[in-house]
Amino acid sequence: KSETSAEKDEEKTTNEKSTSQESTTKAEVKKAFPSFEAEDIFGAKVSSKVFSKNKLTVVNVFATWCNNNENDLSTFAKLEKELKNIGFVGVVLDINEGDGVDEAALRSAKNFCTDAGADYPYLITNDSLTEFCRNIYNLPVTYFVDSDGNIVGDPIVGSNSVDNWKDIVEQKLAMI
């Protein structure tokens, strides 16, 4: 019995070490948001250095044809005003497509932004942002990026209320 018990204890210890090492390894693997220099919808230059300004930045990726744009942008504009220590960035996917700027999409994005009262940049995709966004299949999708430019946890697909977004932001902050 003692040999069997000792073997079980050794196996348990080995499994615990393995699990502990997996957790450590997973925690150490970070996916960076791509480094970029881009223009926002009003022509201002914005770079990935924007992330260094806050412990956490909310990055909402959408297209002007999304059904809930006005509600989502209003929600994020409210959050931006309430959560002073959190950064916000929008990425509009359908302005710079194929042959150049889609003027109708650009006008829509400007109208959405102005109507929502949002003061944060809405980026027009360029090569580095387009490459990153190429694997996005559901919109809107929201990423959370730490001050070092690393994506925190999994992105959130879809819309939420102001209170739900606050809870999500708190969860992401706890992960940093």
N, C-alpha and C positions, 0 to 999 in steps of 0.2 A: 504494500500500500504506500509506503513512504516514497518508493521510487516513482510510482505513478503520480503521487501528489507533487513531488519535486519536479517531475516533467511538466505537469500542468502549470505549476507556478512559473517555471522557466518560459514556457510557451506564452503564458499570459504577459510576462514581463517583456518578451520579445514583441508581442503584438502591441503593447502599450507604447514601446519605443517607436515602432513602425508608424503607428497612428500619430504620435507626437511629432515625428520627423515629417510626415506628410503635411500636418497642419503648419509646421514652420515653413516648409517649402512652399505651400500654397500662399501663405501670408507674404512671403518674400517676392513672389512673382507679381509684378505690377505691369499693367498695360497702360502705356502712355497715350494720351491724346496727341494727335500729330502736331508737330511744330508747324506754325503757319504765319504768314503775313497776308492779310486780306483787307478788302475794303468792306465797310458796312454799307447799308442801303442808301446812306446819305453822303457817301464818298470819303468818310474818315478812315484813316489807316489804323488797323488793329492787328496786333500780333499775339502769339501764344504767351507772351509775357503778361498778358491780362490775368492769367491764372495766379501769378505770384502776388497779386494785390490782396487776396483773401485766402483764408484757410480752406474755403470750399467755394467753387463756382458751379452754378446750375447752367447747363448747356442744353437748350431746347432746340431740337432739330425738327423742322416742319416744312411744308410746301404751302403755297398760297391757296391751292385748291383743297386743302384739308377742311373738313366740315366744321370743326370746332375752333378754328383759328381765333376768331374774335374773343370767344370766352377764355381760351387758353392764354392768349396774350394779356387779357385783362387780369387774369388770375396771377400771372407772373409779375405784372406791373405792380399789383397790390403787394405781393411777396417782397419785391425789390424794395418797396418803401418801408415795409415792416421789419425785414431782416437786414439790418444795416451792415452786419459783418459778413454777409454772403454776397458773392458776385453773381451776375447774370449775363449770359450771352445767348443770342439766338443765331441759328444757322438756317438760312432759307435755301432750300434745295433747288427750286425751279426757276430762279432768276437767270442763272448763267448755264444755259443748256445748249449743247451742240454748237450752233453758229454764232453764239454771242448772247448778249443780254436780251431777255424777254421783257420788253418795256411794260407790257400789261401786268406781268407778275411783279415787276419792280414797283409800279404804281400801287398795286394791291398791298404789297408788303409795307410800303410807306404809310398807306391809309390805315392798315391794321395797327401799326406801331403808334401812329399819332392818335388814333381813336382810343387805344388802350392806355395812353399816357405813360408808356414805357420809356425810360431814359437810358437803357443799356443798349449796346450795339447788336444789330442784326446783320450778320455776316453774309456776304455773297460768296458762294463756293468758288474755290480756285483749285489748282491741281492737287495740292496736299489735302484739302478738305474734301474734294470730290472722291479721291481715292479712299479716304476713311469712310465716307458716306455710301460708297458703292455697295456695301453689305447690309445696308439698312433696308428692311422690307416692310416695316410697319411705321406709320406716322400718326401722330407725332411721337417722338422718342426723346427722352430726357436723360442726359448723362450728368454725372457729378465728378468734378475734377478738383484734385487737391492743389495746393500752392506750388507743388513741384511738377504739375502737369500730368499727374497720374489719374486714371479713371478709378473712382472709388465704387466698389461693388458693381452690381449689375445695373444696366440702364432700366428706366421705367417707360413702358410703352403705354400711350393713351393719356387721357385727361384725368385730372383730380381736382378736388376742391382746395381752397386755400388752406383749410385745416389739415387735410390729408398731406398736402405738399409740405407743410410745416413739420409734420410727424416724420415724413420721409427724409427731409433735410436733417433733422435731429439724429435719425438713425445713421445717415451717411457721415455726419460729424463724429459720431461715436466710433466709426470704423477707422478714422484717421489716427 
